[in-house]
Amino acid sequence: MLAKVLRLRLSAVTRLLPAALLLCLPFVPAKAQTSVPPNQVSHFRDTSMLVPPPGAKVAIIEWEDLECPACAHAFPFVHMAIDHYHIPLVRYDFLIPGHMWSREAAIYARYLQDKVSPELATQYRREVFASQFKIASKDDLNRFTQEFFTKNGKQMPFVIDPSGELARQVNADVALGNKLGLTETPTIVVVTPKGWIQVKDVSDLYQAIDQAEAMMANTPATPAAHHAAAKK
């Protein structure tokens, strides 16, 4: 009889133990996930990378393809926003299947980023986007890039990536985008430590940053005059 009572008590303790352990765990609130315009969040898989760089409260994360017309349209909006708000941009390359020269363009941009200067790399991306209409092949891209180097007083190497390191960096960006579950470029996300906002319409980027800053300040977002400028 005593053994039966002990078995019943042990069974009850075993059932209660998982609940007790859950009560002991620290509460971790779920991160806010939204979009502008509302209710258009993509079905991302792994969002662990959607956080700002260390020390930043708000940042923009963007995946782009240098052969993508929509990315060309988004480029000035994104760069006006980071200049206006003084927030970092974390940029990744994501190559669209079927694009003939975007991989080579990304490698050229990486060379400029790593070997020359980040500012010149950004200028190269800006000019590639603006010149998409006249770049129809890898040969066109190579001529365009040689002209860009010459115009900026730089010598373009005969072999731009002899070790393959720059290509590996581009591949790592693509792998990260696949991990997230990207299906389009540009993919633009405004991130904070508390949550993130996907920007489906780049003309709403300023609104998303205002919402992110309000999220960090725990105050409601208020319309700002510069929203109108972003939509022009």
Secondary structure, 3 states (H helix, E strand, C coil): CHHHHHHHHHHHHHHHHHHHHHHHCCCCCCCEEEEECCCCCCCCCCCCCCCCCCCCCCEEEEEECCCCHHHHHHHHHHHHHHHHHCCCEEEEECCCCCCCCHHHHHHHHHHHHHHHCHHHHHHHHHHHHHCHHHCCCHHHHHHHHHHHHHHCCCCCCCCCCCCCHHHHHHHHHHHHHHHHCCCCCCEEEEEECCEEEEECCHHHHHHHHHHHHHHHHCCCCCCCCHHHHHHC
